[in-house]
Amino acid sequence: MLKLKGIKVIKTKRGKPKHLIIDIDKHYDIVEDLVDVIEAESRLNEPTIPAEEVYKKIEAKFKRKKH
C-alpha cells in the first residue's frame, strides 16, 4: 500500500485494513468527495422524481410568489 502524507490505514491483527485516518486539513477535497459518494450510495433505492416534474413545481412556486 502506498504511503501518503496525512493518510493512515489502521489494520486488524491479521493485517486486514479496518480504519482510515485522513488529515482533513491536507485532504479536505478528497474527504468531501468521499462523503458525497457515501451519501449518494445510501440514496440509491429512494424513489426518484422526473426532472420535468421538478421544473413544473418550481415554475408554479415562482408564479405564485409574483402575484
C-alpha positions, -999 to 999 in steps of 0.1 A, spaced: 0 0 0 12 35 -8 25 58 19 7 91 17 12 121 39 -19 128 61 -34 93 55 -30 64 78 -45 29 74 -52 10 107 -52 -28 102 -65 -57 122 -41 -81 139 -44 -102 107 -33 -73 86 -67 -65 70 -74 -28 66 -101 -17 91 -99 21 96 -87 50 76 -75 82 93 -73 112 70 -59 146 79 -88 169 68 -65 199 66 -44 182 39 -71 163 21 -104 181 26 -115 178 -11 -110 141 -10 -130 137 22 -158 159 8 -159 137 -23 -159 105 -3 -188 117 19 -207 127 -13 -203 92 -27 -214 75 5 -244 98 7 -253 91 -29 -250 53 -25 -273 55 6 -300 70 -16 -298 45 -44 -331 28 -35 -351 60 -28 -379 69 -52 -370 94 -79 -389 124 -94 -386 131 -131 -368 164 -138 -398 178 -157 -420 174 -127 -395 192 -105 -392 221 -131 -430 224 -132 -432 226 -94 -405 253 -93 -422 273 -120 -456 271 -102 -440 282 -70 -424 313 -86 -456 322 -104 -475 322 -71 -449 345 -55 -452 371 -83 -489 377 -77 
